[in-house]
Amino acid sequence: MLEALSALLLINLLGMLSPGPDMVMVLRHASSGKRQAALCVAGVLLGFSIHIALAIGGLSIIIKQSPLLFEVLRWGGAGFLVFLGLRTLFSRSELIELASQGKPKRAKKVVLSGIACNLLNPKILVFVVSVFSQFIGSETLLSEKLMLGAALLLETALLWYLLVRILSHHKVQMQLQRYQQWVNKFSGTTLLGMGTLLGLHS
């Protein structure tokens, strides 16, 4: 059990160190303030929690055994990344857009964007289906599955917390807000590129 846990956490750590759509989305919202970054991360973690819960429930094994379903989900994720990229590139400034909304609506929108990005993130889908499902086979006790899932979520939350702390630093915030337009362009182009490459690869 300890060996499996160590291996899973190491793989997750290495995966998080390679930037993906979630990281790009958090960076985009961070240019509008540390609160927006924290809300986006909260959404990302909620989405990841849903992934883990579904995996423990056996859905990841079903997806793994159905290549067609897996490809449909991957294509859906690729399309969503392209949509996010285009929306980011051609939307108004994030500060102007959010300033036009009330605080509850604004917070809800940012959290939902984090949830949607994570749930439709092909990188997370591949990790859960191809990696995490190997550690929670049918012979694994439910208590062990829950322990592995909780440890995975805890590590992920800790790493996101550290990132938000860095992005919340006063000097970092000043630079992000100063170059917000360029951050949005970078984020949009990156998301668009990820979705396009994933679609071509599929």
trRosetta pair geometry for C-beta under 8 A, 3 or more apart (Angstrom, degrees):
i j d omega theta_ij theta_ji phi_ij phi_ji
1 4 5.8 -56 -149 36 29 110
1 5 6.3 29 154 -19 64 108
1 144 6.2 -115 -123 -134 115 115
1 147 7.7 16 -174 94 120 143
2 5 5.7 -54 -147 37 31 113
2 6 6.3 32 155 -20 65 106
3 6 5.8 -54 -147 36 30 111
3 7 6.3 28 156 -17 64 108
4 7 5.9 -57 -147 38 29 110
4 8 6.2 28 156 -19 65 109
4 135 5.3 136 -179 -140 114 106
4 148 7.0 -48 124 -102 110 125
5 8 5.8 -57 -146 37 28 111
5 9 6.3 23 159 -15 65 109
5 147 7.5 -55 -94 129 124 103
5 148 6.2 -139 -101 -109 80 79
5 151 5.8 6 -153 92 108 168
6 9 6.1 -59 -146 39 27 107
6 10 6.3 27 156 -20 63 110
7 10 5.8 -58 -149 36 28 112
7 11 6.4 27 156 -18 64 107
7 135 7.8 178 83 -90 108 124
8 11 5.9 -56 -149 36 29 109
8 12 6.3 28 154 -18 64 109
8 131 7.5 135 -129 152 76 103
8 132 7.0 73 -143 -110 115 67
8 135 5.4 7 -78 -64 128 165
8 148 6.1 38 63 -159 172 104
8 151 7.5 91 92 95 123 118
8 152 6.3 -68 144 -82 119 105
9 12 5.6 -54 -145 39 32 113
9 13 6.2 38 154 -24 65 105
9 151 6.4 -72 -73 143 113 111
9 152 7.0 -145 -90 -97 69 61
9 155 5.3 164 -140 -66 98 165
10 13 5.6 -51 -148 32 30 114
10 14 6.5 27 155 -15 64 105
11 14 5.9 -56 -149 38 30 109
11 15 6.3 31 152 -20 64 109
11 127 7.9 158 137 -147 109 100
11 131 5.8 -168 140 -166 149 142
12 15 5.6 -57 -148 37 30 114
12 16 6.3 26 157 -17 66 106
12 127 7.5 89 -106 -172 71 135
12 152 5.9 174 -76 -143 161 87
12 155 6.0 97 101 99 137 135
12 156 6.6 -84 170 -68 129 91
13 16 6.0 -59 -148 37 28 106
13 17 6.5 29 153 -23 63 107
13 155 6.9 -79 -68 166 86 130
13 159 7.3 175 -121 -77 69 144
14 17 5.7 -54 -150 31 32 114
14 18 7.2 22 154 -12 62 101
15 18 6.2 -63 -159 36 35 102
15 123 7.4 153 -174 167 109 108
15 127 5.9 69 -149 -103 164 135
16 156 6.9 179 -79 -122 142 74
16 159 5.3 49 140 134 158 160
19 23 4.2 -113 -147 77 82 153
19 24 6.8 94 168 -48 109 79
20 23 5.6 104 49 11 51 102
20 24 7.3 -102 117 -4 32 95
20 121 6.5 79 141 -168 126 123
20 123 4.3 -83 -142 26 149 166
20 124 7.8 152 122 -37 156 78
20 194 7.5 111 -159 -137 62 152
21 24 5.6 -58 -148 36 34 112
21 25 6.3 34 157 -20 69 105
21 81 5.7 -102 -101 -112 136 109
21 84 7.4 86 -157 71 115 156
21 117 5.7 -158 135 -176 110 102
21 121 5.0 -161 59 -121 125 100
21 123 6.8 175 15 13 95 120
21 191 6.1 77 -126 -118 90 87
21 194 6.0 -162 -69 101 92 161
22 25 5.8 -57 -150 36 31 111
22 26 6.4 29 154 -17 66 106
22 44 5.0 94 -152 -133 118 131
22 114 7.6 61 -142 -151 87 76
22 117 5.7 139 -97 126 63 117
22 118 5.6 47 -93 -86 118 81
22 121 5.9 -12 -42 -95 95 155
22 123 7.9 -113 -1 63 100 127
22 124 7.5 73 -33 -45 128 120
23 26 5.9 -55 -149 37 30 110
23 27 6.3 32 153 -20 64 107
23 163 7.8 -107 -128 -159 88 158
24 27 5.7 -54 -149 36 31 113
24 28 6.4 36 152 -24 64 104
24 187 5.0 142 176 -140 95 81
24 190 5.1 -159 -120 97 143 132
24 191 5.7 -179 115 -61 150 90
24 194 7.8 -155 -3 -8 154 144
25 28 5.6 -51 -150 31 32 114
25 29 6.6 22 156 -9 65 105
25 40 5.9 -166 132 -175 96 131
25 44 7.5 156 80 -73 126 117
25 84 7.4 -49 -88 -177 105 144
25 113 6.5 -171 -169 141 127 103
25 114 6.5 159 125 -102 135 63
25 117 4.7 -37 -37 -121 165 172
25 187 7.3 112 -87 -162 33 123
25 191 7.8 75 -63 -83 79 128
26 29 6.0 -60 -149 43 32 104
26 30 6.0 40 151 -31 66 107
26 37 5.6 65 -174 -149 82 81
26 40 5.0 171 -107 107 64 129
26 41 5.8 53 -117 -67 123 81
26 44 6.9 -34 -63 -29 111 147
26 114 7.5 57 -77 -110 80 106
26 160 7.7 -146 -107 -147 160 97
26 163 7.0 48 130 126 150 132
26 164 7.7 -96 -174 -82 127 81
26 167 7.5 -149 146 -30 101 168
27 30 5.4 -51 -144 29 30 118
27 31 7.2 39 155 -27 60 95
27 167 7.4 -145 -112 -112 57 137
27 176 8.0 -146 -172 -131 71 122
27 183 6.6 -143 145 -169 95 110
27 187 6.2 -173 88 -89 103 113
28 31 6.3 -52 -169 18 32 110
28 88 6.4 -76 -132 -132 149 132
28 94 7.0 157 164 -69 86 153
28 183 6.4 160 -114 141 52 100
28 184 6.3 81 -140 -105 96 60
28 187 4.0 79 -77 -126 109 170
29 32 5.8 -58 -166 35 50 109
29 36 4.1 -145 172 141 95 103
29 37 5.3 159 102 -82 96 50
29 39 7.2 -119 165 66 147 91
29 40 4.2 151 42 -34 159 144
29 94 7.3 -161 -113 -170 47 150
29 110 5.9 105 -135 -146 140 112
29 113 7.5 151 -65 87 131 137
30 33 7.6 -130 -163 71 36 21
30 34 7.0 22 -142 -102 77 44
30 36 6.7 -167 -82 85 26 96
30 37 3.8 43 -90 -80 79 122
30 40 7.9 -95 -45 36 70 138
30 164 7.9 -158 -101 -126 115 63
30 167 4.3 -66 -147 179 143 136
30 168 8.0 -108 -146 -64 104 56
30 173 7.8 -118 168 -106 86 70
30 176 5.6 -77 121 -162 90 161
31 94 6.5 101 86 51 102 142
31 176 4.2 -140 -109 166 65 98
31 177 6.1 151 -173 -82 66 46
31 179 7.6 -94 -133 85 122 63
31 180 4.2 138 163 -121 123 83
31 183 4.3 166 -71 81 150 156
31 184 7.0 -120 67 -48 157 79
32 36 4.4 26 82 16 105 164
32 94 4.6 -103 -66 124 124 120
32 95 5.6 -179 -123 -78 90 68
32 98 5.9 83 -168 16 146 153
32 177 7.7 106 -102 -101 22 87
32 180 7.2 85 -68 -133 61 131
33 36 4.9 97 65 5 81 102
33 37 7.3 -145 102 -4 46 87
33 173 7.1 37 -126 -146 44 116
33 177 7.7 45 -65 -78 59 117
34 37 5.4 -53 -151 36 40 115
34 38 6.3 41 152 -21 70 104
34 164 6.9 100 -162 -179 89 88
34 167 6.5 153 -114 111 79 87
34 168 3.7 64 -124 -116 134 91
34 173 6.3 -54 -45 -92 95 126
35 38 5.7 -54 -148 37 33 111
35 39 6.3 32 154 -19 65 106
36 39 5.8 -53 -146 37 31 111
36 40 6.3 33 154 -20 64 106
36 94 7.9 102 -176 156 166 128
36 98 7.2 -54 -96 -113 133 166
36 110 5.5 -134 -149 -129 75 152
37 40 5.8 -56 -149 36 30 111
37 41 6.4 30 153 -18 64 107
37 164 5.4 159 126 -128 115 89
37 167 5.2 -170 -148 106 169 140
37 168 6.9 -145 62 -65 139 84
38 41 5.7 -54 -148 37 31 112
38 42 6.4 38 151 -24 64 102
38 164 5.5 83 -86 -154 72 143
38 168 7.8 35 -49 -73 103 125
39 42 5.5 -48 -150 30 33 116
39 43 6.7 34 150 -17 63 102
39 107 5.6 -135 -128 -150 147 72
39 110 4.2 58 111 106 127 127
39 111 5.2 -86 175 -64 91 76
39 114 7.1 -171 130 -13 61 137
40 43 5.6 -54 -156 35 34 113
40 44 6.4 38 147 -21 66 104
40 110 5.4 -82 -65 172 74 95
40 111 7.3 -141 -92 -93 31 35
40 113 6.4 -39 -121 84 90 103
40 114 4.2 155 -167 -71 53 118
41 44 5.3 -50 -146 35 36 115
41 45 6.3 35 155 -18 67 104
41 114 6.6 -104 -29 -137 8 149
41 160 4.7 147 -158 170 122 125
41 161 7.8 139 156 -72 153 45
41 163 7.6 165 -99 77 136 111
41 164 5.6 -72 -19 -64 159 127
42 45 5.9 -55 -149 38 29 109
42 46 6.5 32 151 -20 63 105
42 111 5.7 -40 89 -121 106 97
42 114 6.5 105 69 78 54 159
43 46 5.6 -53 -148 35 33 112
43 47 6.4 34 153 -18 65 105
43 110 6.9 -156 -19 130 137 60
43 111 4.1 163 -70 -168 107 50
43 112 6.3 -102 -128 -22 137 9
43 113 6.3 79 109 67 168 53
43 114 2.2 122 80 70 114 110
43 115 4.3 -95 -172 -32 92 69
43 116 7.8 -19 166 13 125 63
43 117 7.5 75 118 33 116 99
43 118 7.1 174 130 3 76 119
44 47 5.7 -56 -152 36 30 112
44 48 6.3 29 151 -18 65 107
44 114 4.3 -84 -38 -178 66 104
44 115 7.4 -134 -70 -72 26 35
44 117 6.7 -37 -96 77 86 108
44 118 4.6 134 -144 -55 60 130
44 160 6.9 177 83 -118 129 148
45 48 5.5 -51 -143 38 34 112
45 49 6.3 42 152 -26 64 102
45 114 7.9 0 14 147 60 128
45 118 7.9 -169 -24 -66 16 170
45 153 7.2 90 -162 -160 94 92
45 156 6.8 156 -115 116 87 112
45 157 5.7 57 -123 -95 136 87
45 160 6.5 -132 -62 39 109 164
46 49 5.5 -49 -149 31 31 116
46 50 6.8 34 150 -20 62 101
46 111 7.4 41 18 -179 143 97
46 114 7.3 90 38 106 100 106
46 115 5.2 -37 85 -98 112 100
46 118 7.7 143 71 54 61 145
47 50 5.7 -52 -156 31 34 112
47 51 6.7 38 147 -20 65 102
47 114 6.6 -151 -7 133 122 70
47 115 4.4 159 -61 -147 100 51
47 116 7.3 -115 -92 -8 137 14
47 117 7.1 -148 -4 68 172 60
47 118 2.9 133 96 78 142 122
47 119 4.5 -117 -151 -43 110 76
47 121 7.7 94 135 6 139 112
47 124 7.7 60 129 120 108 173
48 51 5.3 -47 -152 32 39 117
48 52 6.4 37 151 -18 67 103
48 118 5.4 -81 -47 179 72 141
48 124 6.6 -121 -106 -144 82 139
48 153 6.7 154 116 -114 112 83
48 156 6.0 -125 138 132 163 161
49 52 5.8 -54 -149 37 32 110
49 53 6.2 33 153 -20 66 107
49 153 6.1 52 -94 -118 80 133
50 53 5.7 -53 -143 37 31 111
50 54 6.2 30 157 -17 65 107
50 115 7.8 62 3 -157 136 96
50 119 6.4 -8 77 -98 135 103
51 54 6.1 -62 -151 38 25 108
51 55 6.3 25 153 -21 63 109
51 118 7.2 -109 -25 148 125 101
51 119 7.1 -168 -58 -113 94 58
51 124 5.8 -91 -101 156 166 118
51 125 7.7 -127 -131 -88 123 49
51 128 5.0 -123 171 -78 112 154
52 55 5.6 -55 -148 35 31 114
52 56 6.3 30 155 -18 66 104
52 128 7.2 -132 -81 -121 48 117
52 132 7.3 -110 -116 -177 72 159
52 149 4.5 128 173 -150 121 107
52 152 6.4 170 -110 83 135 128
52 153 6.2 -85 -4 -59 168 107
53 56 5.8 -54 -148 36 30 109
53 57 6.3 28 152 -16 63 110
53 149 7.5 99 -72 -168 46 150
54 57 5.5 -59 -148 41 32 114
54 59 4.1 -39 170 39 94 137
54 60 6.7 115 116 -38 86 82
54 128 7.9 43 77 167 100 146
55 58 7.9 95 178 -34 28 11
55 59 6.5 -79 -82 57 33 83
55 60 4.0 19 -122 -16 80 132
55 128 5.0 -128 -74 -174 135 106
55 129 7.9 -138 -109 -76 107 45
55 132 5.4 7 179 112 159 127
55 133 6.0 -124 -157 -78 105 78
55 136 6.6 102 143 55 97 147
55 149 7.5 167 74 -99 110 115
56 136 6.2 -93 -109 -176 59 159
56 142 7.8 81 -180 -145 108 73
56 145 4.8 127 -135 155 99 123
56 146 6.8 69 -140 -77 149 58
56 149 5.5 -35 -59 -55 128 148
58 61 5.3 -48 -165 34 66 115
58 62 6.5 69 140 -23 80 99
59 62 5.5 -55 -154 35 41 114
59 63 6.3 39 151 -18 72 104
60 63 5.6 -52 -147 38 34 111
60 64 6.1 39 152 -24 66 106
60 128 5.3 -126 -109 142 133 92
60 129 4.9 -161 -161 -103 93 57
60 132 6.7 -51 177 84 174 101
60 133 4.2 -150 121 -78 123 119
61 64 5.5 -51 -145 35 32 115
61 65 6.4 23 157 -13 64 109
61 133 5.6 161 -71 -158 68 126
61 138 7.8 72 -112 -55 168 88
62 65 6.0 -64 -149 41 28 104
62 66 6.3 2 158 0 65 116
62 69 7.5 -24 133 80 85 160
63 66 6.0 -74 -142 50 29 96
63 69 5.5 -121 -130 109 67 118
63 70 5.3 110 171 -80 86 82
63 73 6.8 -8 -147 3 127 152
63 125 8.0 -106 150 -171 155 97
63 129 5.2 -85 97 -115 119 124
64 70 7.0 68 -100 -73 28 131
64 129 5.0 167 -72 -175 89 94
64 130 7.2 149 -111 -80 110 49
64 133 5.8 -158 -36 99 146 166
66 69 3.9 36 111 19 122 115
66 70 6.3 156 93 -18 67 85
67 70 5.5 -57 -147 38 33 114
67 71 6.2 31 157 -19 68 106
68 71 5.9 -57 -149 37 29 108
68 72 6.4 32 152 -21 64 105
69 72 5.6 -51 -148 33 33 114
69 73 6.4 31 155 -16 65 105
70 73 5.9 -58 -152 38 30 109
70 74 6.3 30 151 -20 65 108
70 125 7.9 149 -151 155 77 119
70 129 6.7 134 -120 178 113 167
71 74 5.5 -53 -144 37 34 113
71 75 6.2 34 156 -18 67 104
71 202 6.3 127 -150 -165 87 112
72 75 5.9 -55 -148 38 28 108
72 76 6.3 31 151 -20 63 107
73 76 5.5 -52 -147 36 32 115
73 77 6.4 34 153 -19 64 104
73 122 7.8 144 129 -109 82 77
73 125 5.8 179 135 -152 123 152
74 77 5.7 -53 -150 36 31 112
74 78 6.3 34 151 -21 65 104
74 122 5.3 67 -137 -126 71 118
74 125 6.8 -161 -84 94 69 148
74 126 8.0 57 -100 -61 107 94
74 198 6.8 -145 175 168 92 110
74 202 5.4 164 119 -103 124 129
75 78 5.5 -50 -146 35 34 114
75 79 6.3 35 154 -19 65 105
75 199 6.8 74 -131 -117 70 79
75 202 5.9 169 -76 143 79 168
76 79 5.8 -55 -149 37 30 111
76 80 6.4 31 153 -20 63 106
76 120 6.4 -106 127 -143 93 104
77 80 5.6 -54 -148 35 32 112
77 81 6.5 33 154 -20 65 103
77 120 4.7 173 -112 171 71 73
77 121 6.3 72 -150 -171 122 5
77 122 3.8 151 111 -55 148 86
77 125 6.3 -126 -51 -2 155 142
77 195 7.9 -153 130 -119 61 83
77 198 7.0 -73 101 139 97 155
78 81 5.8 -54 -152 33 31 111
78 82 6.6 31 151 -17 64 104
78 122 6.4 29 -56 -42 70 141
78 195 4.8 123 -172 -160 60 71
78 196 7.7 133 -173 -60 103 15
78 198 4.1 -155 -102 96 105 113
78 199 4.2 144 162 -62 146 81
78 202 6.5 -108 -30 -10 153 138
79 82 5.7 -53 -150 35 34 112
79 83 6.3 37 150 -21 66 105
79 195 6.8 127 -74 -166 9 122
79 199 7.4 90 -60 -84 61 120
80 83 5.5 -51 -148 35 34 115
80 84 6.3 35 153 -19 66 104
80 116 7.4 -149 -169 158 135 98
80 117 7.9 179 140 -115 122 48
80 120 4.2 9 53 140 167 146
80 195 7.2 -157 70 -111 45 126
81 84 5.7 -51 -146 36 32 111
81 85 6.3 35 153 -22 64 106
81 120 7.7 -162 -43 124 73 105
81 122 7.6 -58 -28 1 132 107
81 191 5.1 -153 -174 -178 79 81
81 192 7.3 171 139 -92 82 22
81 194 5.1 -95 174 92 147 100
81 195 3.0 -178 90 -70 103 104
81 198 6.8 80 40 29 147 137
82 85 5.7 -54 -148 35 30 114
82 86 6.4 25 157 -14 65 107
82 191 7.6 177 -86 136 19 84
82 192 5.8 63 -131 -132 57 62
82 195 3.7 -150 -47 118 71 149
82 196 6.4 99 -93 -56 105 70
82 199 7.3 13 -44 -29 130 137
83 86 6.1 -59 -148 39 28 106
83 87 6.1 26 156 -19 65 111
83 195 7.8 160 10 -117 56 169
84 87 5.7 -58 -144 39 28 111
84 88 6.2 28 158 -20 65 108
84 117 7.0 73 -97 -103 158 97
84 188 7.8 -153 131 -123 65 62
84 191 4.7 -90 97 166 103 149
84 195 7.6 152 42 -43 92 137
85 88 5.9 -58 -148 36 26 109
85 89 6.3 22 156 -17 63 110
85 187 7.9 -160 -120 131 64 61
85 188 4.9 107 -165 -172 60 59
85 189 6.8 101 -159 -86 110 9
85 190 7.3 -157 -112 70 108 44
85 191 3.6 -168 -74 92 87 94
85 192 2.9 174 149 -54 154 74
85 193 7.3 155 -121 2 154 53
85 194 7.7 171 -60 39 130 85
85 195 6.1 -138 -3 15 129 126
86 89 5.8 -57 -145 38 30 110
86 90 6.1 -8 169 12 67 114
86 188 7.1 115 -70 -165 11 106
86 192 6.3 100 -49 -94 64 114
87 90 6.7 -76 -138 53 21 86
87 91 5.5 30 166 -41 65 116
87 188 7.6 -153 70 -120 47 105
88 91 6.1 -45 -125 19 21 113
88 184 5.7 -162 174 -171 92 81
88 187 5.3 -105 171 103 154 101
88 188 3.4 -162 93 -84 105 94
88 191 6.4 96 19 34 139 138
89 184 7.5 153 -97 145 35 89
89 185 6.6 67 -120 -124 75 57
89 188 3.5 157 -55 157 77 153
89 189 6.9 94 -85 -54 117 62
89 192 7.0 6 -28 -36 132 137
90 188 7.9 140 -7 -149 57 153
91 94 7.6 59 108 -73 121 63
91 97 6.5 1 160 -64 114 150
91 184 7.7 -118 64 -170 94 133
92 96 5.0 -86 146 81 119 122
92 97 5.0 147 78 -59 105 97
93 96 4.3 81 67 9 97 105
93 97 6.7 -171 87 -9 48 87
93 180 6.7 66 -156 117 101 126
93 181 6.8 -51 -108 -86 99 82
93 184 7.4 -138 -128 -27 54 160
94 97 5.6 -56 -141 40 31 112
94 98 6.0 21 164 -11 67 111
94 180 6.6 -125 39 179 106 123
94 184 6.4 -175 -22 -85 107 124
95 98 6.3 -60 -141 42 24 102
95 99 6.0 27 158 -25 62 113
95 177 7.7 74 -68 -143 136 92
95 180 6.6 30 -20 151 114 169
96 99 5.8 -57 -142 34 26 113
96 100 6.7 27 157 -24 60 106
97 100 6.2 -63 -162 27 27 110
97 101 7.5 9 150 -9 60 109
98 101 5.9 -66 -157 37 42 106
98 106 5.1 80 -159 -138 89 120
98 109 8.0 -162 -112 73 86 134
98 110 8.0 30 -114 -58 124 112
101 105 4.6 -119 177 94 113 117
101 106 4.5 146 97 -66 117 87
101 109 7.0 8 135 2 170 143
102 105 4.8 82 60 17 83 107
102 106 6.6 -150 91 -11 37 94
103 106 5.6 -58 -140 38 27 113
103 107 6.1 26 163 -19 66 107
104 107 6.0 -57 -146 36 27 108
104 108 6.2 25 157 -17 63 110
105 108 5.8 -57 -146 39 29 111
105 109 6.2 31 155 -22 64 108
106 109 5.8 -57 -150 33 27 112
106 110 6.6 23 156 -16 63 106
107 110 6.0 -59 -151 36 30 108
107 111 6.3 27 155 -16 66 109
108 111 5.9 -57 -146 39 30 109
108 112 6.1 28 157 -17 66 110
109 112 5.9 -58 -146 39 27 110
109 113 6.4 31 154 -24 63 105
110 113 5.7 -52 -150 30 31 113
110 114 6.8 31 151 -17 62 103
111 114 5.8 -57 -157 34 34 111
111 115 6.5 33 149 -18 67 105
112 115 5.5 -51 -145 36 36 112
112 116 6.1 34 158 -17 68 107
113 116 5.9 -54 -142 40 29 109
113 117 6.2 31 157 -22 63 109
114 117 5.8 -54 -143 35 28 111
114 118 6.4 20 160 -13 63 109
115 118 6.2 -66 -152 40 26 104
115 119 6.1 20 159 -16 66 113
116 119 5.9 -58 -139 39 28 108
116 120 6.1 -4 170 10 65 114
117 120 6.7 -77 -143 53 19 88
117 121 6.0 44 152 -58 62 103
118 121 5.2 -36 -143 -1 31 124
118 124 5.9 49 -170 -15 70 166
119 124 7.9 -77 -109 81 13 141
121 124 4.2 65 86 10 110 108
121 125 6.7 178 92 -13 57 85
122 125 5.2 -53 -144 37 38 118
122 126 6.2 39 158 -20 69 102
122 198 5.5 135 39 -149 163 148
123 126 6.1 -54 -151 35 27 109
123 127 6.5 27 151 -19 61 108
124 127 5.5 -55 -148 37 34 113
124 128 6.1 28 158 -16 69 107
125 128 6.1 -59 -145 39 26 105
125 129 6.0 10 164 -5 65 116
126 129 6.2 -63 -136 47 24 101
126 130 5.3 -8 177 10 66 123
126 131 7.8 54 133 -5 65 97
127 130 6.8 -62 -117 51 13 89
127 131 5.1 -35 -165 33 56 124
127 132 6.4 55 141 -16 73 101
128 131 7.2 -29 -70 53 9 81
128 132 4.8 -29 -139 35 47 128
128 133 6.8 70 153 -33 56 91
129 132 7.7 31 -11 47 15 88
129 133 5.7 0 -160 -8 31 133
130 133 7.1 53 -17 34 4 107
130 134 7.5 0 155 -25 40 110
131 134 6.1 -63 -167 20 29 111
131 135 7.6 10 150 -8 62 104
132 135 6.0 -64 -163 35 43 107
132 136 6.6 4 154 7 75 113
132 148 7.8 149 -155 138 89 121
132 152 7.1 32 -115 -108 120 166
133 136 6.2 -77 -142 53 36 91
133 137 7.9 80 162 -77 64 55
134 137 7.4 -1 -167 -54 32 91
135 140 7.4 71 145 -86 52 159
135 148 5.7 -179 130 -164 127 159
136 140 5.0 -114 -148 60 48 155
136 144 7.8 175 -115 108 77 91
136 145 4.6 76 -135 -117 116 99
136 148 6.4 -155 -70 67 103 146
136 149 7.9 34 -75 -50 144 96
137 140 5.2 118 55 -14 62 100
140 144 5.2 -117 -178 83 93 123
140 145 5.5 109 123 -59 120 91
141 144 4.5 91 63 5 86 103
141 145 7.1 -150 96 -7 46 84
142 145 5.5 -52 -148 35 36 114
142 146 6.3 35 154 -18 67 105
143 146 5.8 -54 -148 38 30 111
143 147 6.3 33 152 -22 63 107
144 147 5.5 -52 -146 35 33 114
144 148 6.3 33 155 -18 65 104
145 148 5.9 -56 -149 37 29 108
145 149 6.2 26 154 -16 65 110
146 149 5.7 -56 -143 40 30 111
146 150 6.0 31 157 -20 66 108
147 150 5.9 -54 -143 37 27 109
147 151 6.3 26 157 -17 63 108
148 151 5.9 -57 -147 38 28 109
148 152 6.3 30 154 -21 63 109
149 152 5.6 -56 -148 35 30 113
149 153 6.3 27 156 -16 65 107
150 153 5.8 -56 -147 39 30 109
150 154 6.2 32 154 -22 65 108
151 154 5.6 -53 -145 36 30 113
151 155 6.4 30 157 -17 64 105
152 155 6.1 -55 -149 36 27 108
152 156 6.3 25 154 -16 62 111
153 156 5.7 -58 -146 40 31 112
153 157 6.1 32 156 -21 67 107
154 157 5.8 -53 -144 36 28 110
154 158 6.4 30 155 -21 62 106
155 158 5.7 -56 -150 34 30 112
155 159 6.5 27 155 -16 65 106
156 159 5.9 -57 -149 37 30 108
156 160 6.4 27 154 -15 65 107
157 160 5.8 -57 -147 40 31 109
157 161 6.2 38 152 -26 65 106
158 161 5.5 -51 -148 31 30 116
158 162 6.7 31 153 -19 63 102
159 162 5.8 -50 -152 33 33 111
159 163 6.6 33 150 -18 63 105
160 163 5.5 -54 -150 36 36 113
160 164 6.3 36 153 -19 68 104
161 164 5.8 -54 -148 36 30 109
161 165 6.4 36 151 -23 63 104
162 165 5.6 -51 -151 32 32 116
162 166 6.7 32 151 -18 63 102
163 166 5.7 -55 -154 34 34 111
163 167 6.3 25 153 -12 68 109
164 167 5.6 -57 -141 44 34 107
164 168 5.8 34 156 -24 67 112
165 168 5.7 -59 -143 37 25 112
165 169 7.4 50 151 -46 57 84
166 169 6.1 -30 -168 -9 36 112
166 172 6.4 98 154 -48 64 171
167 172 5.7 -135 -144 128 33 138
167 173 7.4 88 160 -72 59 73
167 176 7.1 46 -162 -47 87 155
168 172 7.3 42 54 69 16 121
168 173 6.6 15 -159 -56 31 115
169 172 4.3 76 66 12 94 110
169 173 6.7 -167 85 -11 44 87
170 173 5.8 -58 -147 36 27 112
170 174 6.5 30 155 -23 63 104
171 174 5.7 -49 -150 30 33 114
171 175 6.7 28 154 -14 63 104
172 175 5.9 -59 -153 38 33 107
172 176 6.2 31 152 -20 68 109
173 176 5.7 -55 -141 38 31 111
173 177 6.1 22 163 -11 66 110
174 177 6.3 -62 -146 42 24 103
174 178 6.0 27 155 -24 62 113
175 178 5.5 -54 -142 36 29 114
175 179 6.2 -8 169 14 66 108
176 179 6.8 -78 -144 56 21 82
176 180 6.6 57 152 -82 61 73
176 183 6.1 40 -156 -62 74 157
177 180 5.5 -2 -147 -48 36 111
179 182 4.4 -40 176 43 96 116
179 183 5.8 109 113 -30 84 91
180 183 5.3 -53 -144 35 35 115
180 184 6.3 36 156 -20 67 103
181 184 5.9 -53 -153 34 30 111
181 185 6.6 29 150 -17 63 106
182 185 5.5 -50 -146 37 37 112
182 186 6.2 39 153 -19 67 104
183 186 5.7 -54 -147 38 30 111
183 187 6.1 30 154 -19 65 108
184 187 5.6 -54 -143 38 30 111
184 188 6.1 28 159 -17 65 108
185 188 5.9 -54 -143 39 27 109
185 189 6.1 24 159 -16 63 110
186 189 6.0 -60 -145 40 26 107
186 190 6.1 25 158 -20 64 112
187 190 5.8 -59 -145 37 26 111
187 191 6.3 22 160 -15 64 108
188 191 6.0 -57 -145 38 27 107
188 192 6.1 26 157 -17 64 111
189 192 5.7 -58 -146 40 28 112
189 193 6.1 29 156 -20 65 109
190 193 5.7 -56 -147 37 28 111
190 194 6.3 29 156 -20 64 105
191 194 5.8 -52 -145 35 31 111
191 195 6.4 27 158 -15 64 107
192 195 6.0 -58 -149 39 28 108
192 196 6.2 26 155 -18 64 111
193 196 5.7 -57 -143 39 29 110
193 197 6.1 26 161 -16 66 109
194 197 6.1 -58 -145 39 26 107
194 198 6.2 25 157 -19 63 111
195 198 5.8 -57 -146 37 28 111
195 199 6.3 30 155 -20 64 107
196 199 5.7 -56 -150 35 29 112
196 200 6.4 25 155 -15 65 106
197 200 5.8 -55 -146 39 32 108
197 201 6.0 31 155 -20 66 109
198 201 5.6 -55 -143 38 29 111
198 202 6.2 36 154 -26 64 104
199 202 5.7 -50 -148 29 29 113
